[in-house]
Amino acid sequence: MTSIANGEATPAAEHRTVARVMSILELVLASDPHGMRLGELSAALEAPKSSVHGLAKGLVATGYFREERGRYFVGPAISTLIAVGPTALPSVYHHLLEKLASQWNETAMLATLVGDSVVYVDAVEPNVFIRAAPQLNKRLSIWPRSAGKCFLAFMEPKRLDAYLRRNHPDPVEADQVRAEVEKVRETRVGLNIGGSIESFIGIASPVILGQSPVTVAVVVSGLAPRMHDHIDEIAASIREAVESLSSSSRPNEPDSGGA
């Protein structure tokens, strides 16, 4: 299919360019602090070096990347993409967090996917002495966080495979991750029982908007002794709240060769 007509890019070509830019951003974010070479980016994207080089140079010029000794690293401008406070978020999300925090007297959080990381961008904390107190706008590991499991469950198969190769190279461990995220895909609930912080539980559900990639999840987290006997009820309430935001109540169907 011709991608150029009368000197103008077709929508398909434009979309491909946007997708490549976002993929390059995510790959370099995931590689931090080691950075990535042009050849590594080209191989990961299965795209010509010349095309990738032009896009990477543009990201360097705009401050999203910096280039040192032939490697691309995260630049200072990237902070503007993840340093988002509650006032910049749609009010409906913050209202949902307030409702869940009040209902369960635990911390409710909004999480987003950035490269191979989970970033909490908003939180509502209850008025109890011991509670979950997330650091906002800080990149955290996807696994074993409840929101991270939601992101892995709805990740494109190729991207999931790449994530597992980088972060869970042991085949037995990778199979365990796949089995758990498949369950998350079926239930639309991710659980983290003491995996990140001992004696704390996290319960998450993904925000599914039609066929768009799943990059946002809502989390309720708190002390295990308070939450343990109510996991199913809390999970159901988060799912119900999240589905009120979603344009589709059914999960995206994976591509062939699925996760």
C-alpha positions as a printed NumPy array, in Angstrom:
array([[  0.   ,   0.   ,   0.   ],
       [  1.366,   3.443,  -0.961],
       [  1.91 ,   5.598,   2.09 ],
       [  2.617,   8.875,   0.217],
       [  0.129,  10.578,  -2.056],
       [  0.77 ,  13.993,  -3.672],
       [  3.618,  14.563,  -1.278],
       [  1.488,  14.039,   1.829],
       [  1.621,  11.129,   4.275],
       [ -1.496,   9.028,   4.483],
       [ -3.136,   8.548,   7.902],
       [ -1.7  ,   5.003,   8.024],
       [  1.856,   6.316,   7.638],
       [  1.252,   9.041,  10.218],
       [ -0.079,   6.506,  12.703],
       [  2.941,   4.264,  12.101],
       [  5.267,   7.181,  12.829],
       [  3.465,   8.014,  16.076],
       [  3.553,   4.356,  17.11 ],
       [  7.297,   4.173,  16.428],
       [  8.005,   7.335,  18.42 ],
       [  6.063,   6.01 ,  21.405],
       [  7.773,   2.615,  21.131],
       [ 11.206,   4.291,  21.06 ],
       [ 10.279,   6.323,  24.147],
       [  9.102,   3.233,  26.005],
       [ 12.179,   1.191,  25.061],
       [ 14.607,   3.865,  26.26 ],
       [ 12.594,   4.38 ,  29.459],
       [ 12.745,   0.644,  30.099],
       [ 16.503,   0.549,  29.455],
       [ 17.312,   3.176,  32.095],
       [ 20.031,   3.613,  33.37 ],
       [ 21.92 ,   1.67 ,  30.673],
       [ 20.513,   3.371,  27.588],
       [ 20.065,   1.86 ,  24.129],
       [ 22.084,   1.94 ,  20.913],
       [ 20.532,   2.75 ,  17.562],
       [ 20.992,  -0.847,  16.405],
       [ 19.173,  -2.169,  19.476],
       [ 16.247,   0.174,  18.878],
       [ 16.142,  -0.777,  15.195],
       [ 16.129,  -4.495,  16.003],
       [ 13.47 ,  -4.142,  18.705],
       [ 11.176,  -2.218,  16.352],
       [ 12.062,  -4.307,  13.28 ],
       [ 12.515,  -0.995,  11.46 ],
       [ 15.361,   0.417,   9.317],
       [ 18.122,   2.196,  11.204],
       [ 17.69 ,   5.265,   8.988],
       [ 14.036,   5.651,  10.018],
       [ 14.714,   5.073,  13.712],
       [ 17.724,   7.416,  13.651],
       [ 15.624,  10.314,  12.356],
       [ 13.008,   9.853,  15.064],
       [ 15.613,   9.461,  17.809],
       [ 17.396,  12.637,  16.659],
       [ 14.078,  14.471,  16.916],
       [ 13.62 ,  13.246,  20.499],
       [ 17.14 ,  14.419,  21.338],
       [ 16.466,  17.822,  19.767],
       [ 13.304,  18.276,  21.847],
       [ 14.974,  17.197,  25.083],
       [ 13.153,  13.899,  25.589],
       [ 16.405,  11.987,  24.97 ],
       [ 20.074,  12.726,  25.454],
       [ 22.787,  10.964,  23.456],
       [ 26.06 ,   9.889,  25.033],
       [ 28.737,   7.668,  23.49 ],
       [ 26.353,   6.253,  20.92 ],
       [ 23.604,   5.446,  23.408],
       [ 20.248,   7.114,  23.965],
       [ 19.188,   7.957,  27.503],
       [ 16.154,   9.637,  29.053],
       [ 16.347,  13.428,  28.731],
       [ 15.063,  16.153,  31.056],
       [ 11.884,  16.831,  29.08 ],
       [ 10.56 ,  13.321,  29.804],
       [  9.584,  14.499,  33.291],
       [  6.799,  16.568,  31.749],
       [  5.136,  13.354,  30.556],
       [  4.967,  11.696,  33.98 ],
       [  5.02 ,  14.59 ,  36.454],
       [  1.264,  15.025,  36.378],
       [ -0.591,  16.206,  39.45 ],
       [ -4.24 ,  15.595,  40.348],
       [ -5.319,  18.985,  38.946],
       [ -4.22 ,  17.901,  35.459],
       [ -6.224,  14.675,  35.589],
       [ -9.839,  14.328,  34.546],
       [-11.949,  15.086,  37.614],
       [-13.891,  11.86 ,  37.131],
       [-10.803,   9.818,  38.038],
       [-10.144,  11.766,  41.217],
       [-13.796,  11.535,  42.219],
       [-13.66 ,   7.76 ,  41.719],
       [-10.6  ,   7.536,  43.979],
       [-12.34 ,   9.595,  46.654],
       [-15.343,   7.29 ,  46.52 ],
       [-13.27 ,   4.095,  46.852],
       [-11.067,   5.509,  49.627],
       [-14.165,   6.514,  51.583],
       [-15.912,   3.209,  50.98 ],
       [-13.028,   1.035,  52.21 ],
       [-11.066,   3.475,  54.38 ],
       [ -7.926,   2.533,  52.447],
       [ -5.727,   4.343,  49.932],
       [ -7.065,   4.539,  46.378],
       [ -4.586,   5.241,  43.57 ],
       [ -4.504,   5.899,  39.848],
       [ -1.653,   4.085,  38.096],
       [ -0.33 ,   4.434,  34.58 ],
       [  2.119,   2.449,  32.452],
       [  5.412,   4.151,  31.492],
       [  7.805,   1.871,  29.617],
       [  8.491,  -1.108,  31.884],
       [  7.306,   0.824,  34.94 ],
       [  4.21 ,   1.626,  36.944],
       [  3.747,   5.297,  37.868],
       [  1.151,   6.455,  40.391],
       [ -0.2  ,   9.822,  39.236],
       [ -2.927,  10.435,  41.813],
       [ -3.936,   9.064,  45.218],
       [ -6.528,   9.635,  47.928],
       [ -5.455,   8.499,  51.385],
       [ -7.787,   7.674,  54.294],
       [ -7.609,   9.224,  57.741],
       [ -5.941,   6.26 ,  59.438],
       [ -2.498,   6.183,  61.038],
       [ -1.101,   3.179,  59.133],
       [ -1.962,   3.332,  55.461],
       [ -0.488,   2.965,  51.992],
       [  1.271,   6.217,  51.053],
       [  2.494,   5.98 ,  47.451],
       [  5.148,   8.235,  45.973],
       [  3.555,   9.986,  43.01 ],
       [  5.287,  10.375,  39.648],
       [  8.009,   7.835,  40.489],
       [  8.703,   4.887,  38.202],
       [  8.303,   1.552,  39.99 ],
       [  8.69 ,  -2.028,  38.802],
       [  5.69 ,  -3.581,  37.074],
       [  5.968,  -6.9  ,  38.911],
       [  4.535,  -7.815,  41.393],
       [  2.334,  -4.699,  41.665],
       [ -1.393,  -5.217,  41.199],
       [ -1.642,  -2.472,  38.568],
       [  1.428,  -3.877,  36.825],
       [ -0.238,  -7.254,  36.541],
       [ -3.216,  -5.555,  34.887],
       [ -0.921,  -3.878,  32.365],
       [  0.871,  -7.147,  31.575],
       [ -2.451,  -8.965,  31.192],
       [ -3.572,  -6.635,  28.399],
       [ -0.177,  -6.012,  26.804],
       [  0.362,  -6.857,  23.152],
       [  1.932, -10.329,  22.831],
       [  5.211,  -9.107,  21.29 ],
       [  5.64 ,  -6.457,  23.956],
       [  4.857,  -8.956,  26.719],
       [  7.417, -11.382,  25.289],
       [ 10.041,  -8.63 ,  25.231],
       [  9.208,  -7.615,  28.8  ],
       [  9.582, -11.196,  30.017],
       [ 12.914, -11.622,  28.235],
       [ 14.249,  -8.487,  29.932],
       [ 12.801,  -8.955,  33.392],
       [ 11.991, -12.657,  33.875],
       [ 14.58 , -14.558,  31.802],
       [ 14.148, -17.794,  33.779],
       [ 11.637, -19.903,  31.767],
       [  9.915, -21.301,  34.867],
       [  9.456, -17.832,  36.332],
       [  8.236, -16.472,  32.992],
       [  5.634, -19.24 ,  32.772],
       [  4.429, -18.392,  36.276],
       [  4.042, -14.746,  35.299],
       [  2.144, -15.704,  32.142],
       [ -0.213, -17.962,  34.106],
       [ -0.995, -15.254,  36.639],
       [ -1.56 , -12.484,  34.102],
       [ -3.836, -14.752,  32.075],
       [ -5.999, -15.091,  35.188],
       [ -5.927, -11.312,  35.582],
       [ -7.077, -10.97 ,  31.98 ],
       [-10.051, -13.231,  32.673],
       [-11.069, -11.617,  35.967],
       [ -9.903,  -8.047,  35.298],
       [ -8.471,  -7.998,  38.821],
       [ -4.792,  -7.87 ,  39.75 ],
       [ -3.713,  -8.885,  43.257],
       [ -0.503,  -8.163,  45.121],
       [ -0.529,  -9.775,  48.563],
       [  2.648,  -8.775,  50.358],
       [  4.713,  -8.886,  47.183],
       [  5.915,  -5.274,  47.297],
       [  5.56 ,  -4.445,  50.994],
       [  5.07 ,  -7.163,  53.558],
       [  1.679,  -7.067,  55.309],
       [  0.138,  -4.829,  52.607],
       [ -2.331,  -5.807,  49.895],
       [ -2.956,  -4.126,  46.549],
       [ -6.037,  -4.775,  44.427],
       [ -6.332,  -3.263,  40.936],
       [ -8.594,  -3.265,  37.917],
       [ -7.67 ,  -1.945,  34.437],
       [ -9.433,   0.932,  32.699],
       [-10.419,  -0.538,  29.318],
       [-11.386,   2.008,  26.665],
       [-12.535,   0.221,  23.526],
       [ -9.581,  -1.195,  21.589],
       [ -7.012,   1.272,  22.979],
       [ -3.961,  -0.124,  24.808],
       [ -4.54 ,  -0.547,  28.54 ],
       [ -2.287,   1.986,  30.259],
       [ -4.375,   3.065,  33.278],
       [ -5.543,   1.093,  36.325],
       [ -7.288,   1.911,  39.596],
       [ -5.821,   0.462,  42.802],
       [ -6.95 ,   0.113,  46.41 ],
       [ -4.148,  -0.691,  48.848],
       [ -3.808,  -1.055,  52.609],
       [ -2.924,  -3.258,  55.536],
       [ -3.467,  -6.965,  54.927],
       [ -5.195,  -7.605,  58.304],
       [ -7.846,  -5.003,  57.413],
       [ -8.31 ,  -6.058,  53.791],
       [ -7.753,  -9.807,  53.706],
       [-11.32 , -10.848,  54.53 ],
       [-12.775,  -8.362,  52.025],
       [-10.629,  -8.965,  48.936],
       [-13.501, -10.176,  46.748],
       [-15.779,  -7.317,  47.824],
       [-13.106,  -4.671,  47.277],
       [-12.2  ,  -6.157,  43.896],
       [-15.84 ,  -6.128,  42.819],
       [-16.233,  -2.496,  43.853],
       [-13.125,  -1.422,  41.924],
       [-14.253,  -3.31 ,  38.826],
       [-17.699,  -1.737,  39.014],
       [-16.217,   1.739,  39.402],
       [-13.75 ,   1.23 ,  36.557],
       [-16.38 ,  -0.173,  34.218],
       [-18.37 ,   3.03 ,  34.673],
       [-15.443,   4.803,  32.962],
       [-14.931,   2.263,  30.212],
       [-16.492,   2.462,  26.8  ],
       [-16.39 ,  -1.337,  26.629],
       [-17.006,  -3.755,  29.478],
       [-15.251,  -6.589,  27.665],
       [-11.475,  -6.986,  27.595],
       [ -9.565,  -6.482,  24.363],
       [ -9.044,  -9.654,  22.416],
       [ -5.371, -10.556,  21.952],
       [ -3.73 , -10.901,  18.57 ],
       [ -2.932, -14.379,  17.358],
       [ -0.064, -15.948,  19.279],
       [ -1.529, -14.343,  22.394],
       [ -0.175, -13.877,  25.864]])
